[in-house]
């Protein structure tokens, strides 16, 4: 009886609590199965894998293009655009003046040997050879495969002119020469120099002057070869010593200097076809209308010319060998040996 009465009282009390809201403050706080879950969390966004795939492919393509571009620029500095970019990045070393005893390993070729080497090359092979020749020159012959071709022999100047900004070498002079013992070969011989020595160079480099290149005295490297329409070969050579030159029957010397930069966009050769044709027409007119036939007088070697352009060595100061100081003890022993009687 008491138990039933107690249960009835408890039920009444609970009903009063529900009606007054007192029970909700203590018992209605239900968070479900996950008590720490936020009741108002933001909905999760779906990952767009297609956009990420496209972005990764674009970045991969950009990295590949950058790698190929660096290979194209750094491994081919002989191209005008590559050379220009490398100059702006300060990745081109200044052209070097070599010593006669420290020149790159090479082979000395006569006019006939040079003609035989380049006349048999096809257009593609000749283009690859020219690219390698110029690349070696730009790199100061630091990564040379094989031997550097050097020019030896006697050549006669048939034309000369001053170099300008529209040329590959912007300062100095260039002489168009013919081989004395081979009419099938022409040579552009470069003389890069500072502007202040140009007046003396113009007085020295005259048409008809003979240029003598000797193995023991000159290092003129071939940097370009061109096949002409009539079958002849024209090479371009530059002296790597950048030394001093004079004539055997004259006064005054001029000194060459390595060029500060190259204008590769000007193209090769330095004497273009129109200019060279005009020069040869003047020569034919001066000879009474006779046109020179390539290789006609290749067997007959003329005697040495009276006046030749030769390289001269600059005088070096004589260094006095140092004298070793004599100590006081060694001086006394020497005096003792001199003063002692001979046995």
QUIFEN-V436942 format. One record per pair of residues at least 24 apart in sequence whose ideal C-beta (glycine too) atoms are under 7 Angstrom apart, sorted by the first residue. I is the first residue (numbers start at 1). J is the second residue. Records with the same first field share a line. If there is no record, write none. Layout:
I: J  J
This chain:
77: 135  138
78: 131  134  135  138  264
80: 264  265
83: 262  264
87: 261
93: 140
94: 258
95: 140  258  259
96: 140  258
97: 241  242  258
98: 219  240  241
100: 219  241
103: 219  240
104: 141  144  148
105: 147  148
106: 147  148  149  150
107: 147  149  150
108: 150  152  215
109: 149  150  151  152
110: 152  153
111: 153  179  181  182  185
112: 182
114: 151  185  233  235
115: 182  184  185  233
118: 225  233
119: 233
126: 225  227
129: 225
130: 224  225
133: 222  223  224
134: 223  224
137: 221  223
148: 221
149: 221  222
150: 219  220  221
151: 187  213  220  222  237
152: 213  214  215
153: 179  181  213
154: 180  210  212
155: 179  180  187  211
156: 180  208  210
157: 205  206  207  208  209  211
158: 207  279  283
159: 207  279
160: 205  207
162: 198
165: 263
166: 266
167: 263  266  270
168: 262  263  264  266  270
169: 259  262
170: 259  263
171: 195  259
173: 201  205
174: 270
175: 205
176: 271  279
177: 211
180: 301  302
181: 298  301
182: 298
183: 292  294  295  296  297  298
184: 232  233  294  295  298
185: 232  233
186: 232  234
187: 235  237
188: 234  236  269  270  271
189: 220  237
190: 236  237  238
191: 256
192: 256  257  258  259
193: 254  255  256  257
194: 257
197: 254  255
200: 252  254
201: 254
204: 247  250  254
209: 247  307  309
210: 305  307  308  309
211: 309
212: 308  310
217: 311
218: 311
224: 268  269
226: 268  269
230: 294
231: 294
232: 294
234: 269
236: 268  269  270
243: 311
244: 311  312  314
245: 309  310  311  312
246: 310  312
247: 307  308  309
248: 307  308  310
249: 306  307
253: 312
